Amino acid sequence: MSSPSTQSKPFELIPAIDLLGGQAVRLSQGDYDQATVYDSDPANVAKGFFAKGIKRLHVVDLDGAKAGRPMAGEAVKRILSEVGGTPVQLGGGLRDMAGVEEALSWGLDRVILGTIALRDPELVKKAAAEYPGRIVVGIDARDGRVAVEGWLEASETTAVDLGRKFEDAGVAAIVYTDIARDGMLTGPNIPQTVALASALDIPVIVSGGVATVQDILDSAAERAKGICGVIAGRAIYTGAVDLEEALRAVDVLGDGEGSA
């Protein structure tokens, strides 16, 4: 059962920028060979998102995820220069304390640890202790099993089993991505994400497959079960989701819950 503090946390709609070769792209099901380039200047994308009033930005270093170390520092710094202090979280290739420290030194609000969460959970706990509220665990799963190394390898560990390792570690949130739906505009796997959130005390962010504003509202409707946000990428870039409209809808929902 979610705690009162989890229920009172604001729900966030978090647009995503995926970086590959210095460009803003989206992958289909995590496949690097199915990259669609949306803008050669990710900072320009971030500036546009900021102008529409986002509360948080999600950035993925796809080159870093494949290389196992941060690769997009310059692009991330340019993004940070365009968002006026809006919190930015980064995932991809952060697999040791040096990488975590380097990324946070750029001015990021939070970093997301994925592969290393499975390989070395103690390192994640150490990072969470050293940087309270700034460490997020990324759990990317296919058929409920955790995938790592930029989604290039599957494991036998379930998402719930991995999440439970960090219950008392002080991580800020878990980003749960259903790989089968990521970038496919087929709708997020809300039931599986809710099942994960319900099994944990850590707030969970929905990721993968958002196609409509209704998907965002359906995610927000599960806030009392521990869902604290939703990440949207391709649907925003294609225009299937109007970012301003979606942000207003989430704000209205929040106002309605707050006045109930």
N, C-alpha and C positions, 0 to 999 in steps of 0.2 A: 504494500500500500504506500502511495506517495505521501510524503510529509507535508504539513501545511506550508512550509517554506517553499517546497517545490511547486505547489499549487499557485502560490502567489507570485511566482516569477513571471515576468512578461514573456509572451510567446514571440519569437523572432522569425520573420521571413528573411532568409539569408541568400542573396544572389551569389552565384559562383563564377569565378574566373579560373579556368584551367590554363596553365602555361606550358607550352611545348615549343621549343626552338625560339623562345622570345615572343611568341604570338599567343593570342587568346583563341583557344580551340575548345571543342567538345568531342569526347570519344563516345563510341557506342559500345556498351558492355565492357568498358575498360580496354578496348582493342586499339592499340597504338596505330594499327594500319587503317583504322576507320576514324581518322581525325578530320573534323570539319573546322576550317579556319574561319573565325568570325571577325577578327580584327587583328591587324599586324601590330597594333599598339595597345597592349592591355591597360596602360595607364589612361588612355582615352575612354575605354570601357568603364573603368572605375570612376572616372570623373562623371560620366553620364549617370551611373548608379547613384553616386553621392548627390547629384543635383535632384534626384527624385526622392531623397529623404530616407535612404536605407539606414538601419540601426547597426548593422554588422555586415562584413564582407568575408566570404569564404574563398581562399585562393589555394590552388593545388599546383605544386611543382612536379609536373609529370616527368620531366627529365631527371629530377632528383629521385623520384620514386623508382625509376629504372636503375639509376646509378648508385643509389644507396647513400647519397650525400647531397646537401643543398646545392642546387645548380642555378637557381633563378634569382639570386640576390639583387642584381641590378634592376630587374623587372619589378620585383617586390618593392624596392625602395622608390621607384617611380610611381607605383600604385599608391604607396603610402603618402606620397607628396600631393596626391590629387584628391584625397578623401577627407581632408579637414579634421583629422583626429577621430574619425569613425573607427571603431574597433575592427581590426582585421585579424583573421585567424588563417594560419598556413599549415598545410600538410604536404607530405611528399619528401622522402629521402632523409627524414630526421631520425637517425638510428643510434646516436650516442649523445652524451652530454655536451660535447663540443658543438655538435650541430644545433642542439637546442639553444645553447647559449648564443651562438652566432645569430640564429634566426631572431631570437628575442631582442638582440642588440640592435636590430634594424628598426625597431619601433613597433613590432607586432604586439597585439593584445594577448593572443594565445597561439600556441602551436599544437598540432595534432600528431600524435604518435600512433602509428598503425602496425607495421611489420614488427617493430621492436616490442610492441605490447605483447605479442605472442612469443617472440624469441627470448626476451629478457624483461619480464614484468617487474623485476626488482629495480631496473633502471628507470622505468616509468614512475614507480613509487618514489624513488629518490628525486626525480625531476619535479614531481608534484609537491613534495615536501619543500624543495628549494624555491619553487616558483608557485606559491599558492594561488589557485584560481586561474592559472595561465596554461595549464596542461589539459588537453582534451585527448581522449582515447578514440582512435578511429577503428571501427570494426566493420570490415567489408566482407560480405558473405555471399556465397552462392549455394542455394539449397540449404541454408542454415549453417553451413560450414565456413569457417574463416579462411579468406584468401589473403595472401601476402605478396611481397616483392612486386608492388605495382600491379597486383591482381594476376601476376604471372604464375603463381603457385597456389595450390589448394592445400589445406591442412585437414586434420580430422577433428579439430577442436570446434565445439559449437560456440555460437555468439554469446549465449547465456553463461557458459562456463568461463569464457574469457572475461566477460564483464564482471563476474563475481570476484575475480582476482583483485579488482581495484575498488571494492566497496568502501574500504576505510582509508583509501590512499589520499583522498582530497582532490581527485581530478574534478575539473569544472563541469564536464559533460562527456557524453559518448556520441559520436557521429556514426549512425548505423546506415550503411549503404547496401542495398540489394543490387548486386552487380548485374543480375539478369535484366534488371529494369533500368539501369543507369543509362541515360542518354537516349532511351527508347521511346519516351513520351507515352508510356503504357499505364501510367499511374503508379504511385509509390506503394510499397508493400506495408501498408499501415498496420494490418493485424499482426504481422511478425515483429514490427518495430514496437508496437504496444506490448506484445508478449515479453520482449526484452526489457522494456521500461518497467513493466509490472513486476519483473523478477528482481529488480535492482532498486536501490535508493538514489542512484546517479541519474540526473536528467538526461534524456536521450533526444537527439536531433534526427529527424527523418531525412533521408537522402536517397536519391535514385528514382527516376521515372516520373517526376512531377510534370503534369501535362496541362492542367487547368487551374484556374483560381479555386475551383471547388476542391481539388486535391489539397490545396493549401489550407482551406477552411476545414476540411475533414481531418487534417493533421492537427490543426489548432483545437478542434473539438475534443481531442484526447489529452488536453493539457493536464487535467486532474489525475491522469494515469502516469504522468511523468514525462510527457512529450513537451519539450521546451522550445522547439523550433523546427523549421523545415528549410532545406537547401534546394534552390531551383536554379537550373542552368539553361539547358537547351530551350526549354519552353519560353524563357524570357528572350533569348536571342532570336527565336523564330517569330516572336510576336504572339504565340499561343497564349501566353500570360502577359498582360499589360502590367508592368511592375508598379506603376503608380496606383492603378486600380486595386491590385492585390495588397499593397501596403495599406491603403485606406480600409480595405475590407478587414484586414487583421487588426488595425487600430480600432475599428468600430466594434469588433468582437471583444477586444480587450476592455473597451469602455463599458460594454454591456455587462461583462462578467464582473467588472469592478463595482458597478452600481447595483448589482443584484443583492 
